[in-house]
Amino acid sequence: MNLSRPAGVLILVAAGALAACGQDKIAEKVAPLEITQGTSCSLDGMLLADYPGPKAQIFYAGQTEPEFFCDTVEMFHVYLKPEQVRPVRGIFVQDMGKADWDEPRDNWIDATAAYYVHGSKRRGSMGPTLASFASEGDATKFAAQYGGKVYRFADVTPDMVVLDGGALHDSTM
């Protein structure tokens, strides 16, 4: 194949641009944002700073700001819904082994690497929550003190994060 010089230059420029795009994807990592007094939950508008328990945030492809959640149950509920499948650039929860339960700030960790305690006596902003931890030891210690069972991110199922507040199982209504 014999290409003219301008066509060859165009091919090289296009190949370089495509290679640079691939590098941008690698460098496009996101870092968690800290909540402020005005940060509100993407689902219900509640102010995150006003409630106890672990918070969460999801960065979706095509969005520069994350969607914040006032509770890990809400985050999992949205993330695990089949109709909500969107490319995720980053997902973060707070390490409750370091954060103050009543006023959690900072201490963001990769949600996919975290340990979660489901079924504890501790309540988050929406009631029962999944306490999130960076270390398995902290999660196990929390479960021993407050009850519950330790799970990994991939082991959390949709039936563990229903947002009905128990109303579906209330036979007294």
C-alpha positions in Angstrom: 0.0 0.0 0.0 1.5 3.3 -1.1 0.3 6.3 0.9 0.9 9.9 0.1 2.9 11.8 2.7 -0.1 13.9 4.0 -2.2 10.7 4.4 0.6 9.0 6.3 1.0 12.1 8.6 -2.8 12.0 9.2 -2.7 8.3 10.1 0.2 9.0 12.6 -1.6 11.9 14.2 -4.8 9.9 14.5 -2.9 6.9 16.0 -1.2 9.3 18.5 -4.5 10.8 19.5 -6.0 7.4 20.1 -3.1 6.4 22.2 -3.5 9.6 24.2 -7.2 8.8 24.7 -6.2 5.4 26.2 -3.8 7.2 28.6 -6.5 9.6 29.7 -8.7 6.7 30.6 -6.0 5.3 32.8 -5.3 8.7 34.4 -9.0 9.4 34.9 -9.1 8.0 38.4 -11.4 9.8 40.7 -10.9 10.7 44.3 -13.8 10.9 46.9 -15.1 14.3 47.7 -15.7 15.4 51.3 -19.3 16.2 52.4 -20.1 19.7 53.5 -23.0 21.1 55.5 -25.0 21.4 52.3 -24.2 18.0 50.7 -27.5 16.3 50.1 -28.5 12.7 49.2 -29.2 12.0 45.6 -32.2 9.9 46.4 -34.2 11.9 49.0 -32.4 15.3 49.5 -31.5 14.6 53.1 -28.5 16.6 54.3 -25.7 14.0 54.9 -24.0 16.0 57.7 -27.2 15.9 59.8 -27.3 12.1 60.2 -25.2 9.3 61.8 -23.7 6.3 60.2 -21.6 5.6 57.0 -22.2 7.6 53.9 -21.4 6.7 50.3 -20.7 8.3 46.9 -20.7 7.0 43.3 -19.0 8.7 40.4 -20.7 7.7 37.2 -19.1 8.0 33.7 -19.9 11.3 32.1 -20.4 13.1 35.5 -17.9 15.2 37.2 -19.6 15.2 40.6 -20.6 12.1 42.5 -24.0 11.1 43.6 -24.0 11.1 47.4 -26.0 8.8 49.6 -26.8 9.4 53.2 -26.6 5.6 53.9 -24.7 2.6 52.5 -28.0 0.8 52.1 -29.2 3.4 49.6 -26.0 3.2 47.7 -26.2 -0.6 47.4 -29.9 -0.4 46.6 -29.1 1.9 43.6 -25.9 0.1 42.6 -27.5 -3.4 42.6 -30.7 -2.5 40.7 -30.5 -3.9 37.2 -32.3 -0.9 35.7 -29.7 1.4 37.2 -26.7 -0.1 35.4 -24.4 2.7 34.4 -20.6 2.7 34.1 -19.1 3.5 37.5 -15.8 5.4 37.7 -15.5 5.2 41.4 -17.5 4.2 44.4 -16.6 5.1 48.0 -17.8 4.6 51.6 -16.5 5.7 54.9 -14.3 3.6 57.1 -16.3 3.4 60.3 -13.2 1.9 62.0 -11.8 5.5 61.9 -14.8 7.7 61.4 -17.1 8.9 64.3 -20.4 7.1 64.0 -22.5 10.0 65.1 -20.7 12.6 62.9 -18.8 10.8 60.2 -16.3 12.9 58.2 -13.5 12.0 55.8 -12.0 8.5 56.0 -13.3 7.5 52.5 -12.3 4.1 51.1 -12.9 2.2 47.9 -16.3 0.6 48.5 -15.4 -2.5 46.4 -12.5 -3.3 48.8 -14.4 -2.7 52.0 -15.9 -5.1 54.6 -19.5 -4.6 55.6 -21.5 -5.6 58.7 -25.1 -6.4 57.9 -27.7 -6.8 60.7 -26.1 -4.9 63.5 -27.9 -2.9 66.2 -26.3 0.4 65.0 -28.5 2.6 62.9 -27.7 5.0 60.1 -29.7 7.8 58.6 -32.3 5.4 57.2 -32.4 3.0 60.1 -30.7 -0.4 59.6 -27.5 0.0 57.7 -24.4 -1.8 56.5 -21.4 -0.5 58.5 -18.4 -0.2 56.2 -14.8 -0.9 57.2 -11.3 -0.9 55.6 -10.1 -3.8 57.6 -11.7 -7.2 58.3 -10.5 -7.0 61.9 -12.4 -3.7 62.5 -15.6 -5.2 60.9 -15.3 -8.4 63.0 -14.8 -6.4 66.2 -17.8 -4.2 65.3 -20.0 -7.3 64.7 -18.9 -8.8 68.0 -20.0 -5.6 69.8 -23.2 -4.7 67.9 -24.2 -7.9 66.2 -24.4 -8.7 62.5 -22.4 -10.6 60.0 -19.4 -9.5 57.9 -19.6 -9.5 54.1 -17.5 -8.4 51.2 -18.8 -5.9 48.6 -19.6 -8.7 46.0 -21.5 -10.7 48.7 -24.1 -7.9 49.4 -27.4 -8.9 47.7 -30.4 -6.8 46.7 -32.6 -8.4 49.3 -30.2 -7.1 52.0 -30.7 -3.5 50.9 -34.4 -3.1 50.5 -35.6 0.5 51.2 -39.1 -0.4 52.5 -38.1 0.1 56.1 -39.5 -3.3 56.9 -43.0 -2.4 55.9 -43.3 -5.3 53.4 -42.8 -7.8 56.3 -45.0 -6.0 58.8 -48.0 -8.3 59.4 -49.7 -5.8 61.8 -50.6 -3.2 59.1 
